[in-house]
Amino acid sequence: MKLLNYQINQRMRLIILMNGFYNKSDYVLLMMIILFSITMSTFLVINANFIYGIVIKYLDLNDKYHVSLNVLLHNLKVMTDFIQDPFINGMNLTPYHLSKGAYEHFTDVRKLVMLDYLILALSTLYLIITWYKKIIQRELWKLTDYLKRTMIILWLLMLICLIDFNDIFIYLHEMIFPNHNWVFSPKKDPIINVLPDQYFLCCFAVWFGLVFLLLIGFYGYGKLQIKTNKH
């Protein structure tokens, strides 16, 4: 039975290659699925305040720095609201004070988040528009091979990042923020003391997991279409 299914799958792939079934719209759809998965995962992680709550309790940040749990969670909400709303001016992170450079860094982060949300909106709109043709009419299965390869690459990248997270984290910041305002001094910006590397590592891991889950969802639906198309 497994051999028969394999032969059928190989035959379907051969038919695709011979008849040129992969067209530009298929590749655009693949790109939009990947972009949607990345940007949606970013949106979810930014708003997943529970991750910070877990890190606070695990590292005893509130006791270590003599700040209440409620204050830490409130300040995180202030920061996430700021980077998600271009109309907010200033941040009140009592009892912490932000230097000019730190504030500029949060402003730079907000620009990236706005770009992320723009791509999320456009990719979502595209997927909605093409939903009937590519998904309801059972054409998503043509992308299963590419989605599988994408997930394999994703897992390899995740392993590399987790092995040497700190160096990669610093390298990405140096590349994205060349003005170096992302380097916080604990004396000038003590807020960095309660934003440990472990928090960003957890966010990074959750983000990778969400991207993978979204991609595997599209992949699974495509595989289901293959089974349905056999009958």
C-alpha positions as CSV (number, residue, x, y, z in Angstrom):
1,M,0.0,0.0,0.0
2,K,2.8,2.4,0.9
3,L,4.6,1.5,-2.3
4,L,1.4,2.2,-4.3
5,N,1.0,5.6,-2.6
6,Y,4.6,6.5,-3.3
7,Q,4.3,5.5,-7.0
8,I,1.1,7.6,-7.3
9,N,2.8,10.6,-5.7
10,Q,5.8,10.3,-8.0
11,R,3.6,10.0,-11.0
12,M,1.7,13.2,-10.0
13,R,5.0,15.1,-9.6
14,L,6.1,13.8,-13.0
15,I,2.9,15.0,-14.6
16,I,3.4,18.4,-13.0
17,L,6.9,18.7,-14.4
18,M,5.9,17.5,-17.9
19,N,2.9,19.8,-18.2
20,G,4.3,22.8,-16.6
21,F,1.7,22.9,-13.8
22,Y,4.0,25.1,-11.7
23,N,3.3,28.6,-12.9
24,K,4.1,32.1,-11.5
25,S,1.0,32.2,-9.3
26,D,2.1,28.9,-7.6
27,Y,5.4,30.5,-6.6
28,V,3.8,33.7,-5.5
29,L,1.4,31.7,-3.4
30,L,4.3,29.8,-1.8
31,M,6.1,33.1,-1.1
32,M,2.9,34.5,0.5
33,I,2.4,31.4,2.6
34,I,6.0,31.8,3.9
35,L,5.6,35.5,4.5
36,F,2.3,35.0,6.2
37,S,3.7,32.3,8.5
38,I,6.7,34.5,9.5
39,T,4.8,37.8,10.0
40,M,1.9,36.1,11.8
41,S,4.3,34.4,14.2
42,T,6.0,37.7,14.9
43,F,2.7,39.3,15.7
44,L,1.8,36.4,18.1
45,V,5.1,36.4,19.8
46,I,5.1,40.2,20.4
47,N,1.7,39.9,22.1
48,A,2.6,36.7,24.0
49,N,3.3,38.5,27.4
50,F,3.0,35.1,29.2
51,I,6.5,34.2,27.9
52,Y,7.9,37.1,29.9
53,G,5.9,36.1,33.0
54,I,7.4,32.6,32.8
55,V,10.9,34.0,32.5
56,I,10.3,36.4,35.4
57,K,9.3,33.5,37.7
58,Y,12.0,31.2,36.5
59,L,14.8,33.7,37.0
60,D,13.2,35.5,40.0
61,L,13.7,38.8,38.3
62,N,11.2,40.6,40.6
63,D,13.1,39.5,43.7
64,K,16.5,40.0,42.2
65,Y,15.9,43.6,41.2
66,H,13.3,44.4,43.8
67,V,10.5,45.2,41.4
68,S,7.0,43.7,41.6
69,L,5.7,41.3,39.1
70,N,2.8,43.6,38.2
71,V,5.2,46.5,37.4
72,L,7.4,44.3,35.2
73,L,4.4,43.0,33.3
74,H,3.0,46.5,33.0
75,N,6.2,47.8,31.6
76,L,6.4,45.1,29.0
77,K,2.9,46.0,27.9
78,V,3.9,49.6,27.6
79,M,6.9,48.6,25.4
80,T,4.8,46.3,23.2
81,D,2.1,48.9,22.8
82,F,4.7,51.4,21.8
83,I,6.3,49.3,19.1
84,Q,2.9,48.4,17.7
85,D,1.3,51.8,17.6
86,P,3.0,54.6,15.5
87,F,0.8,57.2,17.2
88,I,2.2,56.7,20.7
89,N,4.8,59.2,21.8
90,G,7.0,58.3,24.7
91,M,7.1,55.5,27.2
92,N,6.6,55.7,30.9
93,L,8.5,52.7,32.3
94,T,8.3,53.5,36.0
95,P,10.6,53.1,37.9
96,Y,13.0,53.0,34.9
97,H,14.3,55.9,32.8
98,L,15.2,55.5,29.1
99,S,18.2,57.2,27.6
100,K,17.8,59.0,24.2
101,G,19.6,56.1,22.5
102,A,17.4,53.5,24.0
103,Y,14.3,55.4,23.0
104,E,15.6,55.7,19.5
105,H,16.2,51.9,19.4
106,F,12.6,51.3,20.4
107,T,11.5,53.7,17.6
108,D,13.7,51.7,15.1
109,V,12.1,48.5,16.3
110,R,8.6,50.0,15.8
111,K,9.5,50.7,12.2
112,L,10.3,47.0,11.7
113,V,7.1,45.9,13.4
114,M,5.1,48.3,11.2
115,L,6.8,46.7,8.2
116,D,6.0,43.2,9.5
117,Y,2.3,44.1,10.0
118,L,2.1,45.6,6.5
119,I,3.5,42.4,5.0
120,L,1.1,40.4,7.2
121,A,-1.9,42.4,6.0
122,L,-0.9,42.1,2.3
123,S,-0.1,38.3,2.6
124,T,-3.4,37.7,4.4
125,L,-5.3,39.6,1.8
126,Y,-3.6,37.6,-1.0
127,L,-4.4,34.3,0.7
128,I,-8.0,35.3,1.2
129,I,-8.3,36.3,-2.5
130,T,-6.7,33.1,-3.8
131,W,-8.4,30.8,-1.2
132,Y,-11.0,29.6,-3.6
133,K,-8.8,28.9,-6.6
134,K,-5.8,27.4,-4.9
135,I,-7.2,25.8,-1.8
136,I,-10.9,25.1,-2.3
137,Q,-10.2,23.9,-5.8
138,R,-7.5,21.6,-4.5
139,E,-4.4,23.2,-6.0
140,L,-2.5,23.6,-2.8
141,W,-1.1,20.1,-3.0
142,K,1.3,21.2,-5.8
143,L,3.3,23.2,-3.2
144,T,3.8,20.3,-0.7
145,D,7.3,19.5,-1.9
146,Y,8.4,23.1,-1.6
147,L,6.8,23.5,1.8
148,K,8.5,20.4,3.0
149,R,11.9,21.7,1.9
150,T,11.1,25.1,3.5
151,M,10.4,23.3,6.8
152,I,13.6,21.3,6.6
153,I,15.6,24.5,6.1
154,L,13.7,26.1,9.0
155,W,14.7,23.3,11.3
156,L,18.3,23.6,10.3
157,L,18.3,27.3,10.9
158,M,16.6,26.8,14.3
159,L,19.3,24.3,15.4
160,I,22.1,26.7,14.3
161,C,20.5,29.6,16.1
162,L,19.9,27.7,19.3
163,I,23.4,26.3,19.4
164,D,24.9,29.8,19.3
165,F,22.0,32.2,20.0
166,N,24.0,35.0,21.7
167,D,26.4,35.5,18.8
168,I,23.7,35.3,16.2
169,F,21.5,37.7,18.2
170,I,24.3,40.2,18.4
171,Y,25.2,39.8,14.7
172,L,21.6,40.4,13.6
173,H,21.4,43.5,15.8
174,E,24.6,44.8,14.3
175,M,23.3,44.2,10.8
176,I,19.8,45.6,11.3
177,F,20.7,48.5,13.7
178,P,24.1,49.8,12.5
179,N,23.9,52.9,14.7
180,H,24.5,50.6,17.8
181,N,21.7,52.3,19.8
182,W,20.6,48.7,20.7
183,V,23.6,48.4,23.1
184,F,22.0,49.3,26.5
185,S,24.1,50.3,29.5
186,P,22.8,48.9,32.8
187,K,23.6,52.2,34.4
188,K,21.9,54.5,31.9
189,D,19.1,52.0,31.0
190,P,18.6,49.6,33.9
191,I,15.5,48.3,32.1
192,I,17.9,46.0,30.3
193,N,18.5,44.1,33.6
194,V,14.9,42.8,33.6
195,L,15.1,41.9,29.9
196,P,17.6,39.0,30.0
197,D,18.9,37.1,27.1
198,Q,16.8,34.1,28.2
199,Y,13.6,36.0,27.5
200,F,14.6,36.7,23.9
201,L,15.8,33.1,23.5
202,C,12.4,31.9,24.6
203,C,10.6,34.3,22.2
204,F,12.9,33.1,19.4
205,A,12.1,29.5,20.1
206,V,8.4,30.1,20.3
207,W,8.6,32.1,17.1
208,F,10.3,29.3,15.2
209,G,7.7,26.8,16.6
210,L,4.8,29.0,15.4
211,V,6.3,29.4,11.9
212,F,6.8,25.7,11.7
213,L,3.2,24.9,12.9
214,L,1.7,27.3,10.4
215,L,3.8,25.8,7.5
216,I,3.0,22.3,8.6
217,G,-0.7,23.3,8.6
218,F,-0.6,24.3,4.9
219,Y,1.6,21.3,4.1
220,G,-0.9,18.9,5.8
221,Y,-3.8,20.4,4.0
222,G,-1.9,20.0,0.7
223,K,-1.2,16.3,1.5
224,L,-4.9,15.9,2.3
225,Q,-5.7,17.2,-1.1
226,I,-3.4,14.6,-2.7
227,K,-5.3,11.8,-0.9
228,T,-8.6,13.3,-1.9
229,N,-7.5,13.7,-5.6
230,K,-6.7,10.0,-5.7
231,H,-10.4,9.1,-5.3
